[in-house]
Amino acid sequence: MATFAFIHGAGGRGSDWQLAADELHARGHGTVLVDLPCDQPVGLDAYADAVVAAVGDASDVVLVAHSLGGLTAPVVATRIPVEALVFVTAMVPLPGERGGEWWGNTGHSAAFEAQRLPDDSDETVYLHDVPPDVLAASEPPRDQTGEVLDDPNPIERWPDVPTAFLICADDRFFPAPWMADVVRDRLGIEARSIPGGHCPYLATPVTTAAAIERAWLDRATLPPVHLCAP
């Protein structure tokens, strides 16, 4: 069995992943719900420290990174033993790249605008497929400071850790076809598609947990990452 450590996205909370964590508990796994210092004026080093502290002496750790959490996960994997990295519609950093540069380097604006959404509200972009009762029961978002986006990513190469990427078929913030191209271009691997929008931990927690577990089970056969330049 594994210990899945969840690294939330911008302005999030560890508890965002509680429903998926409950499903993994039911399957016999351990989980760690990390609260990043996203509301403090700190950078990637402090984010990685928070994950390392939360994991503690847990064994068989699998890092699950969502959205902005993708900047932190590979840094953590250079500090502690990790069985696998599972990215869930997450940012894929390159060595030395600042998070603030990532958007332009990957062409996010053009991909987002090409959808011609009626507005850019949270309800339209992030929460369109989340059941109302689940949304009502979830905790409100926290503030997100910008310092973490100013930090050059300190990894010198991609960690030597099995890596899987899950794209969300109905994601409007990180549109699936564009995200698949980013993963292919940057990591040289093919992403796996799962149902749901940008918040699958709320919209489709059971299928999301199953896909995360499957990525861990497949870790020995995952293709190696071939990190590419932007």
C-alpha positions as CSV (number, residue, x, y, z in Angstrom):
1,M,0.0,0.0,0.0
2,A,1.1,3.6,-0.6
3,T,0.9,6.9,1.2
4,F,-0.6,9.5,-1.2
5,A,0.5,13.1,-0.3
6,F,-1.8,15.7,-2.0
7,I,-0.3,19.0,-3.1
8,H,-3.1,21.4,-3.7
9,G,-3.4,24.2,-6.3
10,A,-3.5,28.0,-6.0
11,G,-5.3,29.3,-2.9
12,G,-6.3,25.7,-2.0
13,R,-6.3,23.6,1.1
14,G,-5.3,20.0,1.8
15,S,-9.0,19.3,2.7
16,D,-9.9,20.0,-1.0
17,W,-8.8,16.4,-1.6
18,Q,-10.7,14.8,1.3
19,L,-13.2,13.0,-0.9
20,A,-10.5,11.4,-3.0
21,A,-8.5,10.6,0.1
22,D,-11.5,8.9,1.6
23,E,-11.7,6.7,-1.4
24,L,-8.0,5.8,-1.2
25,H,-8.4,5.0,2.5
26,A,-11.2,2.7,1.6
27,R,-8.8,0.9,-0.8
28,G,-6.3,0.5,2.1
29,H,-3.9,3.4,1.5
30,G,-2.6,6.2,3.7
31,T,-3.0,9.8,2.8
32,V,-1.5,13.2,3.7
33,L,-3.5,16.4,3.1
34,V,-0.9,19.1,2.9
35,D,-1.7,22.8,3.5
36,L,0.8,24.9,1.5
37,P,1.8,28.4,2.8
38,C,0.0,29.9,-0.2
39,D,-1.3,32.9,1.8
40,Q,2.2,33.9,3.0
41,P,4.9,35.8,1.1
42,V,7.2,32.8,0.6
43,G,8.5,30.9,-2.4
44,L,9.1,27.3,-3.6
45,D,11.5,26.4,-0.8
46,A,8.9,27.0,1.8
47,Y,6.3,25.2,-0.2
48,A,8.6,22.1,-0.5
49,D,9.4,22.4,3.3
50,A,5.7,22.2,4.1
51,V,5.2,19.0,2.1
52,V,8.3,17.4,3.6
53,A,7.1,18.3,7.1
54,A,3.6,17.0,6.4
55,V,4.9,13.7,5.0
56,G,7.1,13.2,8.0
57,D,8.4,9.6,8.3
58,A,5.7,8.1,6.1
59,S,6.9,5.4,3.7
60,D,6.0,4.5,0.1
61,V,5.1,8.1,-0.6
62,V,3.3,9.1,-3.9
63,L,3.2,12.8,-4.5
64,V,-0.1,13.9,-6.1
65,A,0.2,17.5,-7.5
66,H,-2.7,19.6,-8.7
67,S,-2.5,22.8,-10.8
68,L,0.0,25.2,-9.2
69,G,1.1,22.3,-7.0
70,G,3.0,21.0,-10.0
71,L,5.7,23.5,-9.4
72,T,6.4,22.1,-5.9
73,A,6.2,18.3,-6.5
74,P,9.5,17.8,-8.4
75,V,11.3,19.9,-5.8
76,V,10.0,17.7,-3.0
77,A,11.0,14.6,-5.0
78,T,14.6,15.8,-4.8
79,R,14.5,15.9,-1.0
80,I,12.7,12.8,0.1
81,P,12.3,9.2,-1.2
82,V,9.2,9.1,-3.5
83,E,7.7,6.1,-5.2
84,A,5.9,8.1,-7.9
85,L,4.8,11.5,-9.1
86,V,1.2,11.8,-10.2
87,F,0.3,15.2,-11.8
88,V,-3.4,16.0,-12.0
89,T,-4.0,18.8,-14.6
90,A,-0.9,20.5,-13.1
91,M,1.8,22.9,-14.2
92,V,4.9,21.1,-15.5
93,P,8.0,23.2,-14.6
94,L,11.4,23.1,-16.4
95,P,14.7,23.6,-14.5
96,G,15.2,27.3,-13.8
97,E,11.8,28.3,-15.1
98,R,9.7,30.8,-13.1
99,G,6.1,30.0,-12.5
100,G,5.2,33.4,-13.8
101,E,7.0,32.6,-17.1
102,W,5.2,29.2,-17.5
103,W,2.0,30.7,-18.8
104,G,3.6,32.5,-21.8
105,N,6.1,29.7,-22.4
106,T,3.3,27.1,-22.8
107,G,0.9,29.4,-24.7
108,H,-1.9,29.1,-22.1
109,S,-3.7,32.3,-23.0
110,A,-4.3,31.3,-26.6
111,A,-5.6,27.9,-25.6
112,F,-7.9,29.3,-22.9
113,E,-9.3,32.1,-25.1
114,A,-9.9,29.7,-28.0
115,Q,-12.7,28.1,-26.0
116,R,-14.7,31.3,-26.2
117,L,-16.3,30.8,-22.8
118,P,-19.1,33.2,-21.9
119,D,-17.2,34.6,-18.9
120,D,-14.2,33.8,-16.7
121,S,-16.0,33.4,-13.4
122,D,-15.1,30.5,-11.1
123,E,-18.4,28.9,-11.8
124,T,-17.7,28.8,-15.5
125,V,-14.0,28.0,-15.5
126,Y,-13.3,25.8,-12.4
127,L,-16.6,24.6,-10.8
128,H,-19.0,24.0,-13.7
129,D,-19.2,20.3,-13.1
130,V,-19.1,20.2,-9.3
131,P,-22.3,19.1,-7.7
132,P,-23.9,21.9,-5.7
133,D,-24.0,19.9,-2.5
134,V,-20.3,19.1,-2.7
135,L,-19.5,22.7,-3.4
136,A,-21.6,23.9,-0.5
137,A,-19.8,21.5,1.9
138,S,-16.3,22.4,0.8
139,E,-14.1,25.0,2.6
140,P,-13.6,28.4,1.0
141,P,-10.4,29.2,-0.9
142,R,-7.5,30.9,0.7
143,D,-5.5,33.9,-0.5
144,Q,-2.7,33.1,-3.0
145,T,0.4,35.3,-2.9
146,G,2.6,35.7,-5.9
147,E,6.1,35.1,-4.6
148,V,6.0,31.4,-5.5
149,L,5.6,32.4,-9.1
150,D,8.8,34.6,-9.0
151,D,11.1,31.7,-8.0
152,P,13.2,30.0,-10.6
153,N,12.5,26.3,-10.2
154,P,15.5,24.8,-8.4
155,I,15.5,21.4,-10.0
156,E,18.5,20.7,-12.3
157,R,16.8,17.8,-14.0
158,W,13.6,15.9,-13.6
159,P,13.7,13.6,-10.5
160,D,14.5,10.0,-11.3
161,V,10.9,9.0,-10.2
162,P,8.2,7.3,-12.2
163,T,5.9,10.1,-13.4
164,A,2.3,10.0,-14.6
165,F,0.1,12.8,-15.8
166,L,-3.7,12.9,-15.7
167,I,-5.5,15.4,-17.8
168,C,-9.1,16.2,-17.2
169,A,-11.4,15.8,-20.2
170,D,-13.7,18.7,-19.3
171,D,-11.1,21.1,-17.9
172,R,-11.7,24.6,-19.0
173,F,-8.8,26.2,-17.2
174,F,-6.2,23.8,-18.6
175,P,-7.9,22.6,-21.7
176,A,-7.2,18.9,-22.3
177,P,-5.8,19.0,-25.9
178,W,-3.4,21.8,-25.0
179,M,-2.4,20.2,-21.7
180,A,-1.7,16.9,-23.5
181,D,0.6,18.8,-25.8
182,V,2.4,20.5,-22.9
183,V,3.0,17.2,-21.3
184,R,4.3,15.6,-24.5
185,D,6.5,18.6,-25.3
186,R,8.0,19.0,-21.9
187,L,8.2,15.5,-20.4
188,G,8.1,13.3,-23.5
189,I,5.3,11.2,-22.1
190,E,1.6,10.7,-23.0
191,A,-1.0,11.9,-20.5
192,R,-3.9,9.8,-19.3
193,S,-7.4,11.2,-19.6
194,I,-9.9,11.2,-16.8
195,P,-13.4,12.7,-16.5
196,G,-14.0,16.0,-14.9
197,G,-13.1,19.7,-15.0
198,H,-10.2,21.5,-13.3
199,C,-11.4,20.3,-9.8
200,P,-11.8,16.6,-10.3
201,Y,-11.3,16.0,-6.5
202,L,-14.7,17.6,-6.1
203,A,-16.5,16.7,-9.3
204,T,-15.4,13.1,-9.8
205,P,-13.5,12.0,-6.6
206,V,-14.0,8.3,-7.0
207,T,-12.8,8.0,-10.6
208,T,-10.0,10.4,-9.8
209,A,-8.8,8.4,-6.9
210,A,-9.0,5.2,-9.0
211,A,-6.8,6.8,-11.7
212,I,-4.3,8.0,-9.1
213,E,-4.1,4.5,-7.6
214,R,-3.7,3.0,-11.1
215,A,-0.8,5.3,-11.9
216,W,0.9,4.1,-8.7
217,L,0.2,0.5,-9.6
218,D,1.7,1.0,-13.0
219,R,4.8,2.8,-11.7
220,A,7.2,0.1,-12.7
221,T,6.0,0.3,-16.3
222,L,5.7,4.1,-16.8
223,P,7.9,5.4,-19.6
224,P,10.9,7.5,-18.5
225,V,10.6,11.3,-18.7
226,H,12.7,13.0,-21.4
227,L,12.7,16.5,-20.2
228,C,12.7,19.0,-23.1
229,A,13.5,22.7,-23.4
230,P,10.7,25.2,-23.6
